[in-house]
């Protein structure tokens, strides 16, 4: 039986600028979700 696995190139690392964009997007999404949760809590508590 012959080994048919292919030697792939090592994964390409992302640049720091790309990771900063991802970090910023996660941060903004988290703030928006928390704000929406607080708004819904305030709205439905009355």
The 8 nearest C-alpha neighbors of each residue, nearest first, counted from 0:
[[1, 2, 3, 4, 5, 6, 7, 8],
 [0, 2, 3, 4, 5, 6, 7, 8],
 [1, 3, 4, 0, 5, 6, 7, 8],
 [4, 2, 1, 5, 0, 6, 7, 8],
 [5, 3, 2, 6, 7, 1, 0, 8],
 [4, 6, 7, 3, 2, 8, 1, 9],
 [7, 5, 4, 8, 9, 3, 2, 10],
 [6, 8, 5, 9, 10, 4, 11, 3],
 [7, 9, 10, 6, 11, 5, 12, 4],
 [10, 8, 11, 7, 12, 6, 5, 13],
 [11, 9, 12, 8, 7, 13, 6, 14],
 [10, 12, 9, 13, 8, 14, 7, 17],
 [13, 11, 10, 14, 9, 15, 17, 18],
 [14, 12, 17, 11, 15, 18, 16, 10],
 [13, 15, 17, 16, 12, 18, 19, 11],
 [14, 16, 18, 17, 19, 13, 20, 12],
 [17, 15, 19, 14, 18, 20, 13, 21],
 [18, 16, 20, 15, 14, 19, 13, 21],
 [17, 19, 21, 15, 20, 16, 22, 14],
 [20, 18, 22, 16, 21, 17, 23, 15],
 [21, 19, 23, 17, 18, 22, 24, 16],
 [20, 22, 18, 24, 19, 23, 25, 17],
 [23, 21, 19, 25, 20, 24, 18, 26],
 [22, 24, 26, 20, 21, 25, 19, 27],
 [25, 23, 21, 27, 26, 22, 28, 20],
 [26, 24, 28, 22, 23, 27, 29, 21],
 [25, 27, 23, 29, 24, 28, 22, 30],
 [26, 28, 30, 24, 29, 25, 23, 31],
 [29, 27, 31, 25, 30, 26, 24, 32],
 [28, 30, 26, 32, 27, 31, 25, 33],
 [29, 31, 27, 33, 28, 32, 34, 26],
 [32, 30, 34, 28, 29, 33, 35, 27],
 [31, 33, 35, 29, 34, 30, 28, 36],
 [34, 32, 36, 30, 35, 31, 29, 37],
 [35, 33, 31, 37, 32, 36, 30, 38],
 [34, 36, 38, 32, 37, 33, 39, 31],
 [37, 35, 33, 39, 38, 34, 40, 32],
 [36, 38, 40, 34, 35, 39, 41, 33],
 [39, 37, 35, 41, 40, 36, 42, 34],
 [40, 38, 42, 36, 41, 37, 43, 35],
 [41, 39, 37, 43, 38, 42, 44, 36],
 [40, 42, 38, 44, 39, 43, 37, 45],
 [43, 41, 39, 40, 44, 38, 45, 37],
 [42, 44, 40, 45, 41, 39, 38, 37],
 [45, 43, 41, 42, 40, 39, 38, 37],
 [44, 43, 42, 41, 40, 39, 38, 37]]
